Amino acid sequence: DGVVQTLFTGKAATGDEVADGKGVAATFRELRGIAVDMNGGIYVADRWCIRRISPDGTVTTIAGAKKFPNSSSSAIQDGRGADAEFYIPQGVVFVPESNLIVLTDYDGNARTVSADGQVTSFQAVPGKTWSNSGSHTYRMRLLDFARASSGELFALSDEGILRLKPDMTHETVWDWTMYAGGGAGISAPPVYSADLVGLDVLPDGRFVMV
């Protein structure tokens, strides 16, 4: 019916550090992804960390740093809890069969987060390397994940839509580089995919992208 309801208040962080807590005691920095588990827990990707919002509105950081990492603005490090580092995590999806959160980050690195906060990187999509005048290279970036009602896991990339297999390898469902004007020999990624940020799968199997 078009009604928008605020379920958990929270508030914006005033600096580079976020706070856990319940309701307005919790703060957020830059939310970019959301997923829901089988028990009603909500997982969100914040600026440098992954947070869980329980059904009663309590926010807990399960992996990553609550404040700007000291090592690098684009740090990527596996580990458990606060030992893990993210660079603008996004594209979050919950996979109930393995009780894992699967996500990507601003640079297109794929990561899994377990229930106890263990972060592991995996390379599902090595992708192509594009050449631009011989001076720059480009690697396919993952932008978002989506889970179909069938349980299949899909990834949105800036080269197309991929189906992820149980071993986290992939196959291409829709490759839009073939429509970019030069087929397999084009010298740059398709520009019209640059603004895509989100993917979902409708019950009838059609894809929705934003």
Secondary structure, DSSP 4 states (H G I P E B T S, - for coil): ------S---EE-SSSB---EEGGG-EES---EEEE-TTS-EEEE-SSEEEEE-TTSEEEEEEE-SB--SS-TT--B-EEGGG-B-SSEEEEEEETTTTEEEEEETT--EEEE-TT-EEEEE-S----EEEETTTEEEE--EEEEEE-TTS-EEEEESSEEEEEPTTS-EEEEEEGGGGSSSGGG-SS--GGGTT---EEE-TTS-EEE-
